[in-house]
């Protein structure tokens, strides 16, 4: 990935930069502070905008399936530590997008109710699940 010129914002989306940072770290997993440090070391823009980086990174890590949060291990029989490690899960969804959740879009557009979809014999279970 090319470095940004003159301290300007990098051209790549933050989730891609975070994925590269995680992959470049030992063990291919890292705490969010380690990801921030790696990005700040590479891109001067993030050194000057640390608060923006922290909030944007938190959103990017939690909004994509590409990133998996792994709990920390207990230390010498004590409770688990705070936070966790972020790792890459390229096998589930390589692009990393999360599926949309919420209201059923198809039934609202066509004016059908949920019960109308369930009670019609021409809709199989597979077709109903595809309408979410």
N, C-alpha and C positions, 0 to 999 in steps of 0.2 A: 504494500500500500504506500503510495507516495506521501511524503510529509507535506504539510501545509506550508505555504510560502509566507514568510514574514510574520508569523504569529497569527495568521488568519485561521478561521474555523476550518477543520478538515472537510474535504468534499464527501467522504464516505459517511453513511449513517452511523450513529453511535453504537447501535447493536452490532454492526460489523466490526467496528474498532474494538469493542469489548470481547467479541469472539476471538479475534486475533490475539488480544492481550492474554486471554485465558489459555489459548493454545500454546502461546510462547512461554508460559510459566511452567516450572517444574511440576510434574504430576498432572498437568492439564486441568487444574482446578485452582481456584483462588478465592480469597475473601474479597468483598467489595472494596475494601481499602487497598488491597494489593492491585486490583484492577485499576482503581483511580490513580495509584502511584505509577503504574506502568504507562498509563495514558498521559499523565502529566510529564513524565520523563521524555516521552517521544514527541509530544505536541505542546509547544509553548502556549498555545491558545488556552489549554486547560489549566495551565499554571496560574494564569490571570483570572480564570473563571471557575474557581474551585467549588463554590456553592452550586452553580449551574450544573457542573459536571456531576456532583453528588446526587442531585435530584433527578437529572435526566438519566443517569446510569441506573438508579433505583427503578425507575419506570421501565427502562429498556430491558433490564434483567427479568423483571416480573411479568412483562407483557408478551414474552416470546417463549414458545415451547423449546426452542433451541437451548435455553439455559435451564439447568436443573439445580435446585438448591439441595445440597447434601448437608445433613446435620453434622456438627462437630463431634468428635469422639470424647468420651469422659477422660479426665486427667487423673490418674492414680486413684480410681474409685470415687472421685468426686462427681458432681453433676456435670452435665454437658455444658460447654461454654456457650456464650451468647453468639448469635449470628450463625453462619454456616458457610460452607464452601459453594461456590458456583462452578458448575462443570458444563461441558457441552454434550448435548444429546442429539447427534446428527442422524441417528437411525430412526427416530420417531417422526420428525418432520424437519428435513434439512433446511428449509427456508425459515423455519422458526416461528411462523405466525400461529397465533392461538385462534381456535374456531370462534365464530361469533356466538354469543349466548344472548338470551333475552326472549322477546316476544316472537311468536311464529309469524314470519313475514308473509308466507303464501296464503294462510287462512285470512289474514287481515286484508290483503289485496283483493281477493276474490269474494270477500263477504261471507265466507263459510265460517262456521263455528268449529271449535275443536271436536265437539260431539258429532258433527256432520261427517268429519273425516273418519272418526272411529267406527261409525255405524254403516258406512258404505262398503259393500262387499268388493267393489272393484279396486279398492286401495289395499294393497298388501302391507304387511308390517314394514318391509323394506322401503316402500314408497312413502309411507308416513314418516319414517325416520329421516328420509332425504329432504323433507319439507321444512326442517328446522332451520 
